[in-house]
Every structure is written in structure tokens, then in C-alpha cells.
């Protein structure tokens, strides 16, 4: 099965996008800090 240039381009873009994301531990830390700044919002009723 041959791989087309279109396929290579598609997977290259995915690789570049994934490389631009922060590491998992850093992302988790950011979410925890954000949650800590907003006490009570986790269980608040939605309007």
C-alpha cells in the first residue's frame, strides 16, 4: 500500500500540532491552579 503525499502532509500537521501542546503534567497543573482560583464553581448550579 502506497502512502500519498496528502497522507504524509496530514500526519505531519498532526505531529506538529501535538508537539505544540504542553506536556501532560504541565497541563494538569494548569487545570488544578485554575480550579483552585475558582472555589465552589465545580458544583455550582448552571443557569
PDBQT receptor file of N, H, CA, C and O in Angstrom, charges set to zero:
ATOM      1  N   UNK A   1       0.850  -1.185   0.000  1.00  0.00    +0.000 N 
ATOM      2  CA  UNK A   1       0.000   0.000   0.000  1.00  0.00    +0.000 C 
ATOM      3  C   UNK A   1       0.889   1.238   0.000  1.00  0.00    +0.000 C 
ATOM      4  O   UNK A   1       1.740   1.398   0.875  1.00  0.00    +0.000 OA
ATOM      5  N   UNK A   2       0.696   2.085  -0.951  1.00  0.00    +0.000 N 
ATOM      6  H   UNK A   2       0.004   1.955  -1.662  1.00  0.00    +0.000 HD
ATOM      7  CA  UNK A   2       1.494   3.300  -1.086  1.00  0.00    +0.000 C 
ATOM      8  C   UNK A   2       0.906   4.418  -0.227  1.00  0.00    +0.000 C 
ATOM      9  O   UNK A   2      -0.308   4.528  -0.059  1.00  0.00    +0.000 OA
ATOM     10  N   UNK A   3       1.796   5.233   0.304  1.00  0.00    +0.000 N 
ATOM     11  H   UNK A   3       2.783   5.144   0.167  1.00  0.00    +0.000 HD
ATOM     12  CA  UNK A   3       1.380   6.388   1.097  1.00  0.00    +0.000 C 
ATOM     13  C   UNK A   3       1.484   7.621   0.219  1.00  0.00    +0.000 C 
ATOM     14  O   UNK A   3       2.536   7.896  -0.359  1.00  0.00    +0.000 OA
ATOM     15  N   UNK A   4       0.398   8.356   0.123  1.00  0.00    +0.000 N 
ATOM     16  H   UNK A   4      -0.456   8.133   0.593  1.00  0.00    +0.000 HD
ATOM     17  CA  UNK A   4       0.390   9.532  -0.742  1.00  0.00    +0.000 C 
ATOM     18  C   UNK A   4       0.994  10.741  -0.023  1.00  0.00    +0.000 C 
ATOM     19  O   UNK A   4       1.147  10.744   1.199  1.00  0.00    +0.000 OA
ATOM     20  N   UNK A   5       1.326  11.747  -0.795  1.00  0.00    +0.000 N 
ATOM     21  H   UNK A   5       1.201  11.745  -1.787  1.00  0.00    +0.000 HD
ATOM     22  CA  UNK A   5       1.852  12.987  -0.220  1.00  0.00    +0.000 C 
ATOM     23  C   UNK A   5       0.787  13.655   0.646  1.00  0.00    +0.000 C 
ATOM     24  O   UNK A   5       1.103  14.312   1.638  1.00  0.00    +0.000 OA
ATOM     25  N   UNK A   6      -0.466  13.482   0.263  1.00  0.00    +0.000 N 
ATOM     26  H   UNK A   6      -0.723  12.949  -0.543  1.00  0.00    +0.000 HD
ATOM     27  CA  UNK A   6      -1.573  14.044   1.056  1.00  0.00    +0.000 C 
ATOM     28  C   UNK A   6      -1.599  13.417   2.450  1.00  0.00    +0.000 C 
ATOM     29  O   UNK A   6      -1.792  14.118   3.444  1.00  0.00    +0.000 OA
ATOM     30  N   UNK A   7      -1.407  12.101   2.524  1.00  0.00    +0.000 N 
ATOM     31  H   UNK A   7      -1.250  11.532   1.717  1.00  0.00    +0.000 HD
ATOM     32  CA  UNK A   7      -1.360  11.414   3.819  1.00  0.00    +0.000 C 
ATOM     33  C   UNK A   7      -0.176  11.892   4.654  1.00  0.00    +0.000 C 
ATOM     34  O   UNK A   7      -0.313  12.155   5.849  1.00  0.00    +0.000 OA
ATOM     35  N   UNK A   8       0.984  12.000   4.013  1.00  0.00    +0.000 N 
ATOM     36  H   UNK A   8       1.095  11.787   3.043  1.00  0.00    +0.000 HD
ATOM     37  CA  UNK A   8       2.183  12.470   4.729  1.00  0.00    +0.000 C 
ATOM     38  C   UNK A   8       1.960  13.869   5.296  1.00  0.00    +0.000 C 
ATOM     39  O   UNK A   8       2.322  14.149   6.439  1.00  0.00    +0.000 OA
ATOM     40  N   UNK A   9       1.369  14.730   4.502  1.00  0.00    +0.000 N 
ATOM     41  H   UNK A   9       1.075  14.502   3.574  1.00  0.00    +0.000 HD
ATOM     42  CA  UNK A   9       1.108  16.102   4.928  1.00  0.00    +0.000 C 
ATOM     43  C   UNK A   9       0.146  16.122   6.116  1.00  0.00    +0.000 C 
ATOM     44  O   UNK A   9       0.354  16.857   7.081  1.00  0.00    +0.000 OA
ATOM     45  N   UNK A  10      -0.896  15.316   6.037  1.00  0.00    +0.000 N 
ATOM     46  H   UNK A  10      -1.065  14.718   5.253  1.00  0.00    +0.000 HD
ATOM     47  CA  UNK A  10      -1.891  15.236   7.098  1.00  0.00    +0.000 C 
ATOM     48  C   UNK A  10      -1.246  14.810   8.422  1.00  0.00    +0.000 C 
ATOM     49  O   UNK A  10      -1.454  15.452   9.451  1.00  0.00    +0.000 OA
ATOM     50  N   UNK A  11      -0.475  13.740   8.391  1.00  0.00    +0.000 N 
ATOM     51  H   UNK A  11      -0.306  13.219   7.555  1.00  0.00    +0.000 HD
ATOM     52  CA  UNK A  11       0.140  13.243   9.617  1.00  0.00    +0.000 C 
ATOM     53  C   UNK A  11       1.260  14.155  10.112  1.00  0.00    +0.000 C 
ATOM     54  O   UNK A  11       1.520  14.212  11.314  1.00  0.00    +0.000 OA
ATOM     55  N   UNK A  12       1.917  14.859   9.216  1.00  0.00    +0.000 N 
ATOM     56  H   UNK A  12       1.706  14.813   8.240  1.00  0.00    +0.000 HD
ATOM     57  CA  UNK A  12       2.945  15.823   9.619  1.00  0.00    +0.000 C 
ATOM     58  C   UNK A  12       2.290  16.965  10.396  1.00  0.00    +0.000 C 
ATOM     59  O   UNK A  12       2.819  17.403  11.417  1.00  0.00    +0.000 OA
ATOM     60  N   UNK A  13       1.128  17.455   9.910  1.00  0.00    +0.000 N 
ATOM     61  H   UNK A  13       0.698  17.099   9.080  1.00  0.00    +0.000 HD
ATOM     62  CA  UNK A  13       0.415  18.524  10.618  1.00  0.00    +0.000 C 
ATOM     63  C   UNK A  13      -0.041  18.059  11.991  1.00  0.00    +0.000 C 
ATOM     64  O   UNK A  13       0.042  18.815  12.959  1.00  0.00    +0.000 OA
ATOM     65  N   UNK A  14      -0.519  16.834  12.088  1.00  0.00    +0.000 N 
ATOM     66  H   UNK A  14      -0.586  16.219  11.302  1.00  0.00    +0.000 HD
ATOM     67  CA  UNK A  14      -0.925  16.299  13.390  1.00  0.00    +0.000 C 
ATOM     68  C   UNK A  14       0.281  16.248  14.336  1.00  0.00    +0.000 C 
ATOM     69  O   UNK A  14       0.176  16.625  15.503  1.00  0.00    +0.000 OA
ATOM     70  N   UNK A  15       1.410  15.786  13.831  1.00  0.00    +0.000 N 
ATOM     71  H   UNK A  15       1.495  15.480  12.883  1.00  0.00    +0.000 HD
ATOM     72  CA  UNK A  15       2.621  15.732  14.642  1.00  0.00    +0.000 C 
ATOM     73  C   UNK A  15       3.059  17.101  15.122  1.00  0.00    +0.000 C 
ATOM     74  O   UNK A  15       3.452  17.259  16.278  1.00  0.00    +0.000 OA
ATOM     75  N   UNK A  16       2.997  18.091  14.249  1.00  0.00    +0.000 N 
ATOM     76  H   UNK A  16       2.678  17.963  13.310  1.00  0.00    +0.000 HD
ATOM     77  CA  UNK A  16       3.363  19.458  14.631  1.00  0.00    +0.000 C 
ATOM     78  C   UNK A  16       2.410  20.005  15.676  1.00  0.00    +0.000 C 
ATOM     79  O   UNK A  16       2.834  20.674  16.619  1.00  0.00    +0.000 OA
ATOM     80  N   UNK A  17       1.129  19.726  15.515  1.00  0.00    +0.000 N 
ATOM     81  H   UNK A  17       0.784  19.183  14.749  1.00  0.00    +0.000 HD
ATOM     82  CA  UNK A  17       0.133  20.190  16.485  1.00  0.00    +0.000 C 
ATOM     83  C   UNK A  17       0.373  19.553  17.849  1.00  0.00    +0.000 C 
ATOM     84  O   UNK A  17       0.359  20.241  18.870  1.00  0.00    +0.000 OA
ATOM     85  N   UNK A  18       0.593  18.246  17.866  1.00  0.00    +0.000 N 
ATOM     86  H   UNK A  18       0.604  17.688  17.036  1.00  0.00    +0.000 HD
ATOM     87  CA  UNK A  18       0.837  17.555  19.135  1.00  0.00    +0.000 C 
ATOM     88  C   UNK A  18       2.117  18.037  19.801  1.00  0.00    +0.000 C 
ATOM     89  O   UNK A  18       2.180  18.122  21.027  1.00  0.00    +0.000 OA
ATOM     90  N   UNK A  19       3.125  18.349  19.022  1.00  0.00    +0.000 N 
ATOM     91  H   UNK A  19       3.074  18.280  18.025  1.00  0.00    +0.000 HD
ATOM     92  CA  UNK A  19       4.384  18.850  19.578  1.00  0.00    +0.000 C 
ATOM     93  C   UNK A  19       4.207  20.231  20.202  1.00  0.00    +0.000 C 
ATOM     94  O   UNK A  19       4.966  20.607  21.096  1.00  0.00    +0.000 OA
ATOM     95  N   UNK A  20       3.217  20.986  19.741  1.00  0.00    +0.000 N 
ATOM     96  H   UNK A  20       2.602  20.681  19.014  1.00  0.00    +0.000 HD
ATOM     97  CA  UNK A  20       2.996  22.331  20.276  1.00  0.00    +0.000 C 
ATOM     98  C   UNK A  20       2.223  22.319  21.593  1.00  0.00    +0.000 C 
ATOM     99  O   UNK A  20       2.179  23.335  22.287  1.00  0.00    +0.000 OA
ATOM    100  N   UNK A  21       1.616  21.193  21.948  1.00  0.00    +0.000 N 
ATOM    101  H   UNK A  21       1.651  20.368  21.385  1.00  0.00    +0.000 HD
ATOM    102  CA  UNK A  21       0.857  21.108  23.190  1.00  0.00    +0.000 C 
ATOM    103  C   UNK A  21       1.797  20.981  24.384  1.00  0.00    +0.000 C 
ATOM    104  O   UNK A  21       2.893  20.436  24.259  1.00  0.00    +0.000 OA
ATOM    105  N   UNK A  22       1.364  21.491  25.556  1.00  0.00    +0.000 N 
ATOM    106  H   UNK A  22       0.474  21.934  25.658  1.00  0.00    +0.000 HD
ATOM    107  CA  UNK A  22       2.200  21.339  26.739  1.00  0.00    +0.000 C 
ATOM    108  C   UNK A  22       2.227  19.879  27.187  1.00  0.00    +0.000 C 
ATOM    109  O   UNK A  22       1.320  19.116  26.856  1.00  0.00    +0.000 OA
ATOM    110  N   UNK A  23       3.254  19.485  27.933  1.00  0.00    +0.000 N 
ATOM    111  H   UNK A  23       3.991  20.105  28.202  1.00  0.00    +0.000 HD
ATOM    112  CA  UNK A  23       3.301  18.114  28.454  1.00  0.00    +0.000 C 
ATOM    113  C   UNK A  23       2.097  17.843  29.360  1.00  0.00    +0.000 C 
ATOM    114  O   UNK A  23       1.508  18.775  29.910  1.00  0.00    +0.000 OA
ATOM    115  N   UNK A  24       1.738  16.581  29.512  1.00  0.00    +0.000 N 
ATOM    116  H   UNK A  24       2.216  15.825  29.066  1.00  0.00    +0.000 HD
ATOM    117  CA  UNK A  24       0.559  16.215  30.306  1.00  0.00    +0.000 C 
ATOM    118  C   UNK A  24       0.653  16.737  31.730  1.00  0.00    +0.000 C 
ATOM    119  O   UNK A  24      -0.328  17.290  32.226  1.00  0.00    +0.000 OA
ATOM    120  N   UNK A  25       1.803  16.587  32.425  1.00  0.00    +0.000 N 
ATOM    121  H   UNK A  25       2.600  16.138  32.022  1.00  0.00    +0.000 HD
ATOM    122  CA  UNK A  25       1.893  17.046  33.821  1.00  0.00    +0.000 C 
ATOM    123  C   UNK A  25       1.704  18.547  33.908  1.00  0.00    +0.000 C 
ATOM    124  O   UNK A  25       1.066  19.034  34.842  1.00  0.00    +0.000 OA
ATOM    125  N   UNK A  26       2.260  19.315  32.924  1.00  0.00    +0.000 N 
ATOM    126  H   UNK A  26       2.778  18.919  32.165  1.00  0.00    +0.000 HD
ATOM    127  CA  UNK A  26       2.110  20.767  32.934  1.00  0.00    +0.000 C 
ATOM    128  C   UNK A  26       0.654  21.153  32.725  1.00  0.00    +0.000 C 
ATOM    129  O   UNK A  26       0.149  22.045  33.406  1.00  0.00    +0.000 OA
ATOM    130  N   UNK A  27      -0.027  20.497  31.794  1.00  0.00    +0.000 N 
ATOM    131  H   UNK A  27       0.384  19.773  31.240  1.00  0.00    +0.000 HD
ATOM    132  CA  UNK A  27      -1.432  20.782  31.509  1.00  0.00    +0.000 C 
ATOM    133  C   UNK A  27      -2.299  20.502  32.738  1.00  0.00    +0.000 C 
ATOM    134  O   UNK A  27      -3.188  21.287  33.067  1.00  0.00    +0.000 OA
ATOM    135  N   UNK A  28      -2.036  19.384  33.412  1.00  0.00    +0.000 N 
ATOM    136  H   UNK A  28      -1.313  18.747  33.144  1.00  0.00    +0.000 HD
ATOM    137  CA  UNK A  28      -2.787  19.033  34.628  1.00  0.00    +0.000 C 
ATOM    138  C   UNK A  28      -2.570  20.084  35.713  1.00  0.00    +0.000 C 
ATOM    139  O   UNK A  28      -3.516  20.477  36.396  1.00  0.00    +0.000 OA
ATOM    140  N   UNK A  29      -1.336  20.535  35.873  1.00  0.00    +0.000 N 
ATOM    141  H   UNK A  29      -0.568  20.215  35.319  1.00  0.00    +0.000 HD
ATOM    142  CA  UNK A  29      -1.041  21.557  36.877  1.00  0.00    +0.000 C 
ATOM    143  C   UNK A  29      -1.781  22.855  36.587  1.00  0.00    +0.000 C 
ATOM    144  O   UNK A  29      -2.276  23.513  37.501  1.00  0.00    +0.000 OA
ATOM    145  N   UNK A  30      -1.855  23.222  35.304  1.00  0.00    +0.000 N 
ATOM    146  H   UNK A  30      -1.453  22.687  34.560  1.00  0.00    +0.000 HD
ATOM    147  CA  UNK A  30      -2.582  24.434  34.939  1.00  0.00    +0.000 C 
ATOM    148  C   UNK A  30      -4.067  24.311  35.274  1.00  0.00    +0.000 C 
ATOM    149  O   UNK A  30      -4.674  25.256  35.779  1.00  0.00    +0.000 OA
ATOM    150  N   UNK A  31      -4.649  23.148  34.993  1.00  0.00    +0.000 N 
ATOM    151  H   UNK A  31      -4.156  22.380  34.583  1.00  0.00    +0.000 HD
ATOM    152  CA  UNK A  31      -6.062  22.951  35.305  1.00  0.00    +0.000 C 
ATOM    153  C   UNK A  31      -6.318  23.009  36.807  1.00  0.00    +0.000 C 
ATOM    154  O   UNK A  31      -7.303  23.601  37.250  1.00  0.00    +0.000 OA
ATOM    155  N   UNK A  32      -5.432  22.396  37.589  1.00  0.00    +0.000 N 
ATOM    156  H   UNK A  32      -4.633  21.915  37.229  1.00  0.00    +0.000 HD
ATOM    157  CA  UNK A  32      -5.600  22.415  39.038  1.00  0.00    +0.000 C 
ATOM    158  C   UNK A  32      -5.477  23.832  39.590  1.00  0.00    +0.000 C 
ATOM    159  O   UNK A  32      -6.218  24.199  40.502  1.00  0.00    +0.000 OA
ATOM    160  N   UNK A  33      -4.566  24.627  39.063  1.00  0.00    +0.000 N 
ATOM    161  H   UNK A  33      -3.964  24.329  38.322  1.00  0.00    +0.000 HD
ATOM    162  CA  UNK A  33      -4.429  26.017  39.509  1.00  0.00    +0.000 C 
ATOM    163  C   UNK A  33      -5.665  26.819  39.144  1.00  0.00    +0.000 C 
ATOM    164  O   UNK A  33      -6.139  27.630  39.940  1.00  0.00    +0.000 OA
ATOM    165  N   UNK A  34      -6.185  26.599  37.955  1.00  0.00    +0.000 N 
ATOM    166  H   UNK A  34      -5.800  25.940  37.309  1.00  0.00    +0.000 HD
ATOM    167  CA  UNK A  34      -7.390  27.297  37.521  1.00  0.00    +0.000 C 
ATOM    168  C   UNK A  34      -8.561  26.944  38.425  1.00  0.00    +0.000 C 
ATOM    169  O   UNK A  34      -9.324  27.822  38.829  1.00  0.00    +0.000 OA
ATOM    170  N   UNK A  35      -8.704  25.675  38.740  1.00  0.00    +0.000 N 
ATOM    171  H   UNK A  35      -8.084  24.962  38.412  1.00  0.00    +0.000 HD
ATOM    172  CA  UNK A  35      -9.786  25.228  39.616  1.00  0.00    +0.000 C 
ATOM    173  C   UNK A  35      -9.632  25.809  41.016  1.00  0.00    +0.000 C 
ATOM    174  O   UNK A  35     -10.628  26.171  41.643  1.00  0.00    +0.000 OA
ATOM    175  N   UNK A  36      -8.410  25.905  41.515  1.00  0.00    +0.000 N 
ATOM    176  H   UNK A  36      -7.601  25.611  41.007  1.00  0.00    +0.000 HD
ATOM    177  CA  UNK A  36      -8.165  26.433  42.852  1.00  0.00    +0.000 C 
ATOM    178  C   UNK A  36      -8.528  27.917  42.943  1.00  0.00    +0.000 C 
ATOM    179  O   UNK A  36      -8.900  28.401  44.012  1.00  0.00    +0.000 OA
ATOM    180  N   UNK A  37      -8.422  28.628  41.837  1.00  0.00    +0.000 N 
ATOM    181  H   UNK A  37      -8.121  28.234  40.969  1.00  0.00    +0.000 HD
ATOM    182  CA  UNK A  37      -8.763  30.055  41.836  1.00  0.00    +0.000 C 
ATOM    183  C   UNK A  37     -10.261  30.294  41.838  1.00  0.00    +0.000 C 
ATOM    184  O   UNK A  37     -10.704  31.404  42.135  1.00  0.00    +0.000 OA
ATOM    185  N   UNK A  38     -11.050  29.282  41.515  1.00  0.00    +0.000 N 
ATOM    186  H   UNK A  38     -10.690  28.381  41.274  1.00  0.00    +0.000 HD
ATOM    187  CA  UNK A  38     -12.498  29.451  41.411  1.00  0.00    +0.000 C 
ATOM    188  C   UNK A  38     -13.208  28.505  42.374  1.00  0.00    +0.000 C 
ATOM    189  O   UNK A  38     -13.827  27.535  41.935  1.00  0.00    +0.000 OA
ATOM    190  N   UNK A  39     -13.131  28.769  43.683  1.00  0.00    +0.000 N 
ATOM    191  H   UNK A  39     -12.629  29.556  44.040  1.00  0.00    +0.000 HD
ATOM    192  CA  UNK A  39     -13.760  27.860  44.641  1.00  0.00    +0.000 C 
ATOM    193  C   UNK A  39     -15.278  27.830  44.471  1.00  0.00    +0.000 C 
ATOM    194  O   UNK A  39     -15.913  28.857  44.232  1.00  0.00    +0.000 OA
ATOM    195  N   UNK A  40     -15.832  26.652  44.597  1.00  0.00    +0.000 N 
ATOM    196  H   UNK A  40     -15.316  25.817  44.791  1.00  0.00    +0.000 HD
ATOM    197  CA  UNK A  40     -17.280  26.490  44.540  1.00  0.00    +0.000 C 
ATOM    198  C   UNK A  40     -17.866  26.409  43.148  1.00  0.00    +0.000 C 
ATOM    199  O   UNK A  40     -19.035  26.051  43.003  1.00  0.00    +0.000 OA
ATOM    200  N   UNK A  41     -17.116  26.722  42.140  1.00  0.00    +0.000 N 
ATOM    201  H   UNK A  41     -16.167  27.013  42.257  1.00  0.00    +0.000 HD
ATOM    202  CA  UNK A  41     -17.659  26.698  40.782  1.00  0.00    +0.000 C 
ATOM    203  C   UNK A  41     -17.867  25.290  40.272  1.00  0.00    +0.000 C 
ATOM    204  O   UNK A  41     -18.690  25.067  39.384  1.00  0.00    +0.000 OA
ATOM    205  N   UNK A  42     -17.140  24.343  40.816  1.00  0.00    +0.000 N 
ATOM    206  H   UNK A  42     -16.472  24.524  41.537  1.00  0.00    +0.000 HD
ATOM    207  CA  UNK A  42     -17.237  22.966  40.333  1.00  0.00    +0.000 C 
ATOM    208  C   UNK A  42     -18.638  22.393  40.531  1.00  0.00    +0.000 C 
ATOM    209  O   UNK A  42     -19.155  21.698  39.656  1.00  0.00    +0.000 OA
ATOM    210  N   UNK A  43     -19.245  22.680  41.665  1.00  0.00    +0.000 N 
ATOM    211  H   UNK A  43     -18.825  23.245  42.375  1.00  0.00    +0.000 HD
ATOM    212  CA  UNK A  43     -20.550  22.130  41.968  1.00  0.00    +0.000 C 
ATOM    213  C   UNK A  43     -21.669  23.179  41.882  1.00  0.00    +0.000 C 
ATOM    214  O   UNK A  43     -22.791  22.939  42.327  1.00  0.00    +0.000 OA
ATOM    215  N   UNK A  44     -21.353  24.321  41.315  1.00  0.00    +0.000 N 
ATOM    216  H   UNK A  44     -20.441  24.516  40.953  1.00  0.00    +0.000 HD
ATOM    217  CA  UNK A  44     -22.364  25.379  41.199  1.00  0.00    +0.000 C 
ATOM    218  C   UNK A  44     -23.434  24.971  40.207  1.00  0.00    +0.000 C 
ATOM    219  O   UNK A  44     -23.168  24.275  39.227  1.00  0.00    +0.000 OA
ATOM    220  N   UNK A  45     -24.666  25.425  40.483  1.00  0.00    +0.000 N 
ATOM    221  H   UNK A  45     -24.882  25.990  41.279  1.00  0.00    +0.000 HD
ATOM    222  CA  UNK A  45     -25.770  25.125  39.558  1.00  0.00    +0.000 C 
ATOM    223  C   UNK A  45     -25.608  25.959  38.301  1.00  0.00    +0.000 C 
ATOM    224  O   UNK A  45     -25.218  27.125  38.358  1.00  0.00    +0.000 OA
ATOM    225  N   UNK A  46     -25.910  25.355  37.181  1.00  0.00    +0.000 N 
ATOM    226  H   UNK A  46     -26.227  24.408  37.134  1.00  0.00    +0.000 HD
ATOM    227  CA  UNK A  46     -25.831  26.054  35.907  1.00  0.00    +0.000 C 
ATOM    228  C   UNK A  46     -27.127  26.782  35.646  1.00  0.00    +0.000 C 
ATOM    229  O   UNK A  46     -28.203  26.311  36.015  1.00  0.00    +0.000 OA
ATOM    230  N   UNK A  47     -27.022  27.909  35.021  1.00  0.00    +0.000 N 
ATOM    231  H   UNK A  47     -26.148  28.291  34.722  1.00  0.00    +0.000 HD
ATOM    232  CA  UNK A  47     -28.235  28.700  34.720  1.00  0.00    +0.000 C 
ATOM    233  C   UNK A  47     -28.867  28.262  33.450  1.00  0.00    +0.000 C 
ATOM    234  O   UNK A  47     -29.891  28.815  33.046  1.00  0.00    +0.000 OA
TER     235      UNK A  47
